[in-house]
Each structure stands twice: as structure tokens, then as C-alpha cells.
């Protein structure tokens, strides 16, 4: 658990630290400079997810550690390039920074999947999505405010600060043994998937899985927008002088979500666990919608709004990582790995995130971060509720229809 948490925190220091800076009053060909930086990196990260559909699903156990070090080392080197390049070329450095980092999650999760306690292990990994991203930004703000570090130098120094911890964390994960025979009997054996096996899964369960992917796209759009521009949200809400609020508001979100997800280990039956997961996705959508409407009506504070909607976004988002895909493979009795499902969903999710950010910047959908986020929350949460119900029904139908297919156990 500690190894997974620290490994991904080290990656986040290389990926997310530049977001601590605002790059105020800077334009790139007439557009907001920070938005261009975010879009550039996310495009690289999205490309990495598409590459990962093949690379991660086919990755062998013996290549994990070396591959992890190579991915993050290259990303850190690109942050150094980000510092030294002229302003006009800095977006290229962040694009290259994002290209390898999108595959880190799949490699780390391959150490954890297919175990009776995968939900608990994955919860520790998923804690980084909530806590570490805020902690990394707080570290970056702290370095700029207290040590006078330049906002272009800060990302590389932050990443370098966390890099030794990242290396130790990989060694910690390697200490874990492979899943035992009881793990395999409950969760199925996890192996690399060939192109033929991937296509068979899509033929048999593509409709239900496709709806799950659409839900994941919507969650990724909200989560990425919230994460990438959190500093700007707080600045617009007059909280910029309190950098600690970025981390402090995420702590109750992290604790609540991760405890709920980790409790999945107590549900031994895969179908029951999957059903509970779908119910919690619906609950998350409600927690996105209602607090947003209350905040819009000035009935709750900005801090409470961010905490409640944070739980609403991250609960279903992390359920995908801890429960939904893990138990889906176990329930369907597929010989394969979670990496394939993740990377199909993640590639589509980040493509959706890029489309939203590009639309906002280039088509002027909204002029304010908070107003745009309110509208985004309302629209996507309603759609998530509708799609969740259809996806659950569709997967049950596909399971019954394909219960006799080759590679599946009744």
C-alpha cells in the first residue's frame, strides 16, 4: 500500500507540479498561457493512454520496474527542458512530459490486481488522485512563496525532490509476492492480453463496457477540470493567500472515498460488489448535482461545495480503479488484465477532457472558471445517472447471452 501510494505520488510531482503556478498575464498567440500548457500536457497524456491500450495490456511482469523508472525519468527530464526553453516552446516540453506518464498507473496497478485485497491496495494507490495532487501543488506554492523559486523552475525542482522517494517506492512494491491460489480462485488469473483476446472481449461485452466508458469520460472531464484549475478556482473565490486550503479540502474527500472503496474487500461475491459499485456511482452523481445547486443559490460555502462535489466526483472515479473493472473481470471470469479496460476508458476520458478545455479556451464558452465548473457539474451529473442504469442492465444481459462463450466460466 505504501509503495503504491508513494510511487504514484512521485509521478504526480513530475506531472502536476507546474499547476501550482498561475502564469498570470501571460498569453500564447492570444490565448491564456496556463490553459495552453494544460492542454499541451493533457494531449501528450491522452496519447500515452492510447499507446497504453496495447503496451500495458501486453506488459510482462519482469519489465515492470525498469519501465516505471524510464517513464518517470523521461518526464522529469522534460520539466528541465520546460525551464530552459523559451516561452514559445515551453508547451512542447509539457507535451513530451505527458507522453510517458500516462502509462505509469497501468504499470503500478499490475502489481496490485487480481488479489482478494485488491480494493484495499488500489485504495492506497487511488489516494494519490485526491491527496497527492493537492500536496504536490502545495509544495510547489511553498517553494515559490518561501524560497523565491521561479515558476518555470519550480516544476523540475518539485519533481526532483520527490524522485528518490519514487525509486524507493518501486523497490517496496517489488517485495510483494504474486497472487496466490486463493486470489486466483476468487479473482481469476491475470495475464497479458493479445489483440485477439481484446477484440473478443469487445465483441462479447462491448455495449455495456462502452456505456461504462462514457460515464468514465464524464467523470474524467469533471475531475481533470477541477484538478487542473483548482488554484484558479480558489483565486477567483479570494482564497489564493491560503495555499494550504488546496490540501486541507482534499483530506476529507480522500478519507471518505478511500474508506468506502477499501471496504469492498469485505464483499466476497463479485456480482454483489459490482452491484454496490454501480449504486455508489449513482450516489456520486447526486453529490455532484445537489451541492452545486446549493452553492449556486449561495446556500453553502465554497469550501463545503468543493468538499462535497469532490466526494461526488472521486467516489465513482476511484470505484472504477478499485472495484468496477477489477470485479467486472472477476465476475465475467475473463483471462486477462485490468490494464486493457483502464486504458480504453482513460484514453477516451482524456480525449473528452481535451475537447472541453479546447472548447472553453478557443470558443469562449465561459469567461469564469467557477461559472463554467457549475454548469459542467450540473449537466454531466444528470447524464451519469441515466447512463449508469442502462450500463448495469446491459452488462447483465451480455453476461447471460455469453455465459457459454469460450474463455468464460458459467
C-alpha positions as CSV (number, residue, x, y, z in Angstrom):
1,X,0.0,0.0,0.0
2,X,2.8,2.4,1.0
3,X,4.8,1.5,-2.1
4,X,1.9,2.1,-4.5
5,X,1.0,5.4,-2.8
6,X,4.5,6.8,-2.9
7,X,5.2,5.6,-6.4
8,X,2.3,7.5,-7.9
9,X,2.9,10.5,-5.7
10,X,6.4,10.6,-7.2
11,X,4.9,10.6,-10.7
12,X,2.4,13.3,-9.7
13,X,5.3,15.5,-8.6
14,X,6.6,15.2,-12.2
15,X,3.2,15.7,-13.8
16,X,1.2,18.1,-11.7
17,X,3.7,20.4,-10.0
18,X,3.5,23.1,-12.8
19,X,-0.2,23.6,-12.0
20,X,0.9,25.4,-8.7
21,X,1.9,28.4,-10.8
22,X,-0.7,30.7,-12.4
23,X,1.5,32.3,-15.1
24,X,-0.6,35.4,-14.8
25,X,-0.8,38.0,-17.6
26,X,0.9,35.6,-20.0
27,X,-0.5,34.9,-23.4
28,X,0.4,32.4,-26.1
29,X,-0.7,33.6,-29.5
30,X,-3.6,35.4,-27.8
31,X,-4.7,32.6,-25.5
32,X,-4.2,32.1,-21.8
33,X,-0.7,30.6,-21.3
34,X,-1.6,28.3,-18.5
35,X,-4.5,26.8,-20.4
36,X,-2.2,26.1,-23.4
37,X,0.3,24.4,-21.0
38,X,-2.5,22.2,-19.5
39,X,-3.9,21.3,-23.0
40,X,-0.4,20.5,-24.3
41,X,0.4,18.2,-21.4
42,X,-3.1,16.5,-21.4
43,X,-2.8,15.9,-25.2
44,X,0.5,14.1,-24.5
45,X,-1.0,12.2,-21.6
46,X,-4.0,11.3,-23.8
47,X,-1.7,9.9,-26.4
48,X,0.0,7.9,-23.7
49,X,-3.3,6.3,-22.8
50,X,-3.9,5.2,-26.4
51,X,-0.4,3.7,-26.6
52,X,-1.1,2.0,-23.2
53,X,-4.1,0.1,-24.6
54,X,-1.5,-2.2,-26.3
55,X,1.6,-1.7,-24.2
56,X,0.1,-2.1,-20.7
57,X,-2.3,-4.9,-21.6
58,X,0.7,-6.8,-23.0
59,X,3.3,-5.8,-20.4
60,X,5.2,-8.7,-18.8
61,X,5.9,-8.9,-15.1
62,X,9.7,-8.8,-15.5
63,X,9.7,-5.5,-17.3
64,X,7.6,-3.5,-14.8
65,X,10.2,-1.8,-12.6
66,X,12.6,-0.8,-15.4
67,X,9.7,0.5,-17.4
68,X,8.5,2.6,-14.5
69,X,11.8,4.3,-13.9
70,X,12.3,5.0,-17.6
71,X,8.8,6.6,-17.9
72,X,9.2,9.0,-14.9
73,X,12.8,9.8,-15.7
74,X,11.9,11.0,-19.1
75,X,9.0,13.1,-17.8
76,X,11.4,14.7,-15.2
77,X,13.9,15.5,-18.0
78,X,11.2,17.2,-19.9
79,X,10.5,19.5,-16.9
80,X,14.1,20.6,-17.1
81,X,13.6,21.3,-20.8
82,X,10.5,23.3,-19.8
83,X,12.6,25.5,-17.6
84,X,15.4,26.2,-20.2
85,X,13.3,26.6,-23.4
86,X,12.0,30.0,-24.5
87,X,8.4,30.7,-23.6
88,X,7.0,30.0,-27.0
89,X,8.4,26.4,-26.9
90,X,7.5,25.5,-23.4
91,X,4.2,23.9,-24.4
92,X,6.2,21.4,-26.4
93,X,8.2,20.4,-23.4
94,X,5.0,19.7,-21.4
95,X,3.5,17.7,-24.3
96,X,6.6,15.5,-24.2
97,X,6.4,15.4,-20.4
98,X,2.8,13.9,-20.6
99,X,3.6,11.3,-23.3
100,X,5.3,8.7,-21.0
101,X,3.5,9.5,-17.7
102,X,0.0,8.2,-18.8
103,X,1.3,4.7,-18.7
104,X,2.5,4.8,-15.1
105,X,-0.8,3.9,-13.5
106,X,-1.2,0.7,-15.5
107,X,2.2,-0.5,-14.5
108,X,1.7,0.3,-10.8
109,X,-1.8,-1.4,-10.8
110,X,-0.3,-4.5,-12.4
111,X,1.4,-5.1,-9.1
112,X,-1.9,-4.9,-7.2
113,X,-4.6,-6.5,-9.3
114,X,-6.1,-10.0,-9.0
115,X,-5.9,-10.3,-5.2
116,X,-8.5,-10.8,-2.6
117,X,-7.5,-7.4,-1.1
118,X,-7.0,-5.5,-4.4
119,X,-9.6,-2.9,-3.3
120,X,-7.6,-2.1,-0.3
121,X,-4.3,-1.9,-2.2
122,X,-6.0,0.1,-5.0
123,X,-7.5,2.5,-2.5
124,X,-3.9,3.4,-1.3
125,X,-2.9,4.0,-4.9
126,X,-6.1,6.0,-5.6
127,X,-5.4,8.2,-2.6
128,X,-2.8,9.9,-4.7
129,X,-5.6,11.1,-7.1
130,X,-7.1,13.2,-4.3
131,X,-4.4,13.9,-1.7
132,X,-1.1,13.8,-3.6
133,X,-2.2,16.2,-6.4
134,X,-3.0,18.8,-3.8
135,X,0.1,18.1,-1.8
136,X,2.3,18.4,-4.8
137,X,0.8,21.8,-5.7
138,X,1.1,23.0,-2.1
139,X,4.8,22.0,-2.2
140,X,5.2,24.0,-5.4
141,X,3.5,27.1,-4.0
142,X,5.6,26.7,-0.8
143,X,8.8,26.7,-2.8
144,X,7.8,29.8,-4.8
145,X,6.5,31.8,-1.8
146,X,9.2,30.9,0.7
147,X,12.3,30.3,-1.4
148,X,11.7,32.6,-4.3
149,X,11.8,29.7,-6.8
150,X,10.9,30.8,-10.4
151,X,7.6,29.5,-11.6
152,X,9.3,27.9,-14.6
153,X,12.0,26.3,-12.4
154,X,9.6,25.1,-9.7
155,X,8.1,22.1,-11.6
156,X,11.6,20.5,-12.2
157,X,12.7,21.1,-8.6
158,X,9.5,19.7,-7.2
159,X,9.8,16.6,-9.3
160,X,13.4,16.1,-8.4
161,X,12.6,16.5,-4.7
162,X,10.2,13.5,-4.9
163,X,12.3,11.3,-7.3
164,X,14.3,9.5,-4.6
165,X,11.1,8.6,-2.8
166,X,9.7,7.3,-6.1
167,X,12.7,4.9,-6.6
168,X,12.4,3.6,-3.0
169,X,8.7,3.0,-3.5
170,X,9.3,0.8,-6.6
171,X,11.5,-1.4,-4.5
172,X,8.8,-1.6,-1.9
173,X,6.3,-2.8,-4.4
174,X,8.7,-5.4,-5.7
175,X,8.7,-7.0,-2.3
176,X,5.1,-8.1,-2.7
177,X,4.7,-11.7,-3.9
178,X,2.4,-12.8,-6.8
179,X,-1.3,-13.6,-6.2
180,X,-1.7,-17.0,-4.5
181,X,-4.1,-19.8,-5.5
182,X,-6.9,-18.4,-3.3
183,X,-6.6,-15.0,-5.1
184,X,-6.7,-16.7,-8.4
185,X,-9.8,-18.8,-7.5
186,X,-11.7,-15.7,-6.5
187,X,-10.4,-13.1,-8.9
188,X,-9.1,-15.2,-11.9
189,X,-5.6,-15.3,-13.2
190,X,-4.2,-12.1,-14.6
191,X,-2.1,-12.4,-17.8
192,X,-1.1,-10.2,-20.7
193,X,-3.9,-9.9,-23.3
194,X,-3.3,-10.5,-27.0
195,X,-5.1,-8.4,-29.7
196,X,-7.3,-11.4,-30.4
197,X,-8.4,-11.6,-26.7
198,X,-9.0,-7.9,-26.5
199,X,-11.2,-8.0,-29.6
200,X,-13.2,-11.0,-28.2
201,X,-14.0,-9.0,-25.0
202,X,-15.2,-6.1,-27.0
203,X,-17.4,-8.3,-29.2
204,X,-19.0,-10.0,-26.2
205,X,-19.3,-7.1,-23.8
206,X,-18.7,-4.0,-25.9
207,X,-22.1,-2.3,-25.4
208,X,-22.1,-2.4,-21.6
209,X,-18.4,-1.7,-21.4
210,X,-18.9,1.2,-23.8
211,X,-21.5,2.8,-21.6
212,X,-19.2,2.4,-18.6
213,X,-16.5,4.2,-20.7
214,X,-18.9,7.1,-21.5
215,X,-19.6,7.5,-17.7
216,X,-15.8,7.4,-17.1
217,X,-15.3,10.1,-19.8
218,X,-17.8,12.4,-18.0
219,X,-16.1,11.8,-14.6
220,X,-12.6,12.4,-16.1
221,X,-13.8,15.7,-17.6
222,X,-15.1,17.0,-14.2
223,X,-12.1,15.6,-12.3
224,X,-9.5,17.0,-14.7
225,X,-11.1,20.4,-14.9
226,X,-11.4,20.6,-11.1
227,X,-7.8,19.4,-10.6
228,X,-6.1,21.4,-13.4
229,X,-7.6,24.7,-12.4
230,X,-8.1,24.4,-8.7
231,X,-5.6,27.1,-7.9
232,X,-7.6,29.4,-10.3
233,X,-10.9,28.5,-8.6
234,X,-9.6,29.5,-5.2
235,X,-8.1,32.7,-6.7
236,X,-11.5,33.6,-8.1
237,X,-13.1,32.8,-4.8
238,X,-10.5,35.0,-2.9
239,X,-8.6,32.1,-1.2
240,X,-5.3,32.5,-3.0
241,X,-3.5,33.7,0.1
242,X,-4.2,30.4,1.8
243,X,-2.3,27.7,-0.2
244,X,-3.0,25.1,2.5
245,X,-6.7,25.1,1.6
246,X,-5.9,23.1,-1.6
247,X,-4.6,20.2,0.5
248,X,-7.0,20.7,3.5
249,X,-10.2,20.5,1.5
250,X,-9.0,17.3,-0.2
251,X,-8.3,15.4,3.1
252,X,-12.0,14.7,4.0
253,X,-12.6,13.8,0.3
254,X,-9.7,11.3,0.4
255,X,-10.7,9.8,3.7
256,X,-14.3,9.4,2.8
257,X,-13.8,8.0,-0.6
258,X,-11.0,5.7,0.2
259,X,-12.6,4.1,3.2
260,X,-15.7,3.4,1.2
261,X,-13.7,1.9,-1.7
262,X,-11.4,-0.2,0.6
263,X,-14.5,-1.7,2.3
264,X,-15.1,-3.6,-1.0
265,X,-12.8,-6.3,0.2
266,X,-15.5,-7.5,2.6
267,X,-17.9,-8.2,-0.2
268,X,-16.6,-11.6,-1.4
269,X,-19.2,-12.1,-4.2
270,X,-18.1,-10.4,-7.3
271,X,-21.6,-9.6,-8.6
272,X,-22.7,-8.1,-5.3
273,X,-19.6,-6.0,-5.2
274,X,-20.2,-4.8,-8.8
275,X,-23.8,-4.0,-8.0
276,X,-22.8,-1.9,-5.0
277,X,-20.3,-0.1,-7.1
278,X,-23.0,0.9,-9.6
279,X,-25.2,2.1,-6.8
280,X,-22.3,4.3,-5.5
281,X,-21.8,5.7,-8.9
282,X,-25.4,7.0,-8.7
283,X,-24.8,8.4,-5.3
284,X,-21.7,10.2,-6.5
285,X,-23.7,11.8,-9.3
286,X,-26.2,13.1,-6.7
287,X,-23.4,14.5,-4.6
288,X,-22.1,16.4,-7.6
289,X,-25.5,17.8,-8.5
290,X,-27.2,18.8,-5.2
291,X,-24.2,20.7,-3.6
292,X,-23.6,22.5,-6.9
293,X,-27.2,23.7,-6.9
294,X,-26.9,24.8,-3.3
295,X,-23.7,26.7,-3.9
296,X,-25.2,28.4,-6.9
297,X,-28.1,29.5,-4.6
298,X,-25.5,30.8,-2.0
299,X,-26.8,28.2,0.5
300,X,-23.4,26.6,1.2
301,X,-19.8,27.9,1.4
302,X,-17.2,27.4,-1.4
303,X,-15.2,25.1,0.9
304,X,-18.1,22.9,1.6
305,X,-19.1,22.9,-2.0
306,X,-15.6,21.7,-3.1
307,X,-15.5,19.0,-0.4
308,X,-19.0,17.6,-1.2
309,X,-18.6,17.7,-5.0
310,X,-15.1,16.3,-4.6
311,X,-16.6,13.3,-2.9
312,X,-19.2,13.1,-5.6
313,X,-16.5,13.1,-8.4
314,X,-13.9,11.0,-6.8
315,X,-16.1,8.3,-5.3
316,X,-17.3,6.9,-8.7
317,X,-13.9,7.8,-10.3
318,X,-11.9,5.8,-7.8
319,X,-14.6,3.0,-7.8
320,X,-13.5,2.4,-11.4
321,X,-10.0,1.9,-10.2
322,X,-10.7,-0.1,-7.0
323,X,-13.9,-2.0,-7.7
324,X,-15.7,-1.7,-11.1
325,X,-13.1,-3.0,-13.5
326,X,-11.4,-5.4,-11.0
327,X,-14.8,-7.1,-10.2
328,X,-16.0,-6.9,-13.8
329,X,-13.1,-9.2,-14.9
330,X,-13.6,-11.5,-11.9
331,X,-17.4,-11.7,-12.4
332,X,-17.1,-12.4,-16.2
333,X,-14.2,-14.9,-15.5
334,X,-12.1,-13.4,-18.2
335,X,-8.4,-14.4,-18.5
336,X,-6.7,-11.0,-19.0
337,X,-5.9,-7.9,-17.0
338,X,-7.5,-4.7,-15.8
339,X,-4.9,-2.6,-17.7
340,X,-6.8,-3.1,-21.0
341,X,-10.1,-1.9,-19.6
342,X,-8.4,1.1,-17.9
343,X,-6.6,2.3,-20.9
344,X,-9.6,2.1,-23.2
345,X,-11.5,4.2,-20.7
346,X,-8.7,6.5,-19.8
347,X,-7.8,7.3,-23.4
348,X,-11.4,8.2,-24.2
349,X,-11.7,10.1,-20.9
350,X,-8.7,12.3,-21.5
351,X,-9.8,12.9,-25.1
352,X,-13.1,14.2,-23.7
353,X,-11.1,16.4,-21.2
354,X,-9.1,17.9,-24.0
355,X,-12.2,18.7,-26.1
356,X,-13.8,20.5,-23.1
357,X,-10.6,22.6,-22.4
358,X,-10.1,23.4,-26.0
359,X,-13.7,24.4,-26.4
360,X,-13.6,26.7,-23.4
361,X,-10.4,28.4,-24.5
362,X,-10.9,28.7,-28.2
363,X,-14.7,29.2,-28.4
364,X,-15.2,31.3,-25.3
365,X,-17.9,29.0,-23.8
366,X,-17.5,30.8,-20.4
367,X,-15.3,33.6,-19.1
368,X,-15.1,32.5,-15.5
369,X,-13.7,29.2,-14.0
370,X,-16.3,28.9,-11.3
371,X,-19.3,29.5,-13.6
372,X,-18.1,27.0,-16.1
373,X,-17.5,24.4,-13.4
374,X,-21.0,24.9,-12.1
375,X,-22.6,24.3,-15.5
376,X,-20.3,21.3,-16.1
377,X,-21.3,19.7,-12.8
378,X,-25.0,20.0,-13.4
379,X,-25.0,18.7,-17.0
380,X,-22.7,15.8,-16.5
381,X,-24.2,14.5,-13.2
382,X,-27.7,14.2,-14.7
383,X,-26.2,12.3,-17.7
384,X,-24.2,10.0,-15.4
385,X,-27.3,8.9,-13.5
386,X,-29.1,7.9,-16.8
387,X,-26.1,6.0,-18.3
388,X,-25.3,4.1,-15.1
389,X,-28.7,2.4,-15.0
390,X,-28.5,1.5,-18.7
391,X,-24.9,0.2,-18.4
392,X,-25.9,-2.1,-15.4
393,X,-28.8,-3.6,-17.3
394,X,-26.7,-4.0,-20.5
395,X,-23.8,-5.9,-18.7
396,X,-26.3,-8.3,-17.1
397,X,-27.8,-9.0,-20.5
398,X,-24.4,-9.6,-22.1
399,X,-23.3,-11.9,-19.3
400,X,-26.4,-14.1,-19.7
401,X,-26.0,-14.1,-23.5
402,X,-22.3,-15.0,-23.5
403,X,-22.3,-17.3,-20.4
404,X,-21.3,-20.2,-22.7
405,X,-18.6,-18.5,-24.7
406,X,-15.1,-19.8,-24.8
407,X,-12.9,-18.3,-22.1
408,X,-15.8,-17.7,-19.7
409,X,-17.0,-19.8,-16.8
410,X,-20.7,-20.1,-16.0
